[in-house]
Amino acid sequence: MSREQLLEELKTEIETKRKELNLLVVKDINRDEVLKFSVELDKLIDKYYSIQLDKK
């Protein structure tokens, strides 16, 4: 998989997770679930930017 494809895939996954997290917050779901989801999102964002910076 090329770097561009990987970045695009990560970007899509980040957007999906962000939307899902927003829905969890609105639904007033268990705080532990929101935290877990937020950590997953942070990891994806970190991975995305790590790859993006390696590109430069």
N, C-alpha and C positions, 0 to 999 in steps of 0.2 A: 504494500500500500504506500502510495506516495505521501510525502509530508503534507501536501495541500489537501489530499483526501482525508488524511487523519485529522487535520485541523477543522475541516468542514464537518466531519463526523462528530468531533468533540463539541463544536459550536452548536450543532443541532441538539446534542444530548444536554448541553448546558441550558439551552432555551427551554427544552422540555422539562427538565428538572426545576427550573425557575418557576415555570407556570404551575407545576404540581405543588411546589412549596407554597406558593401564594394561595393556592386552593386549600391547602392544609391549614394555613394560618386563618383564613376566612372561616373555615369550618370549626375552628377552635379545637383542633385535635390535640391529643396528649403532647405535652411539652417535650418529652423524650423522643417522640417520633419526629417532631419538627427539628429538634437538634440533630438527630441522626441524619435526616434528609439534608439539612443545611451543611453538615460536615461533608457529605457525599458531593454536594454541589461545589463546595470549596476545593475539594480535591480535583474535580474536573477542571475547574477554572485554573488552578495551579498548573495542572498538566498542560492545558491549552497554552498558557503563557510561557511555560518552560520550552515547549516546542517552538513557539513563535519567536522567542528570543534566540534559540539555537539557529534559527533561520538567518539571522542578521549577522 
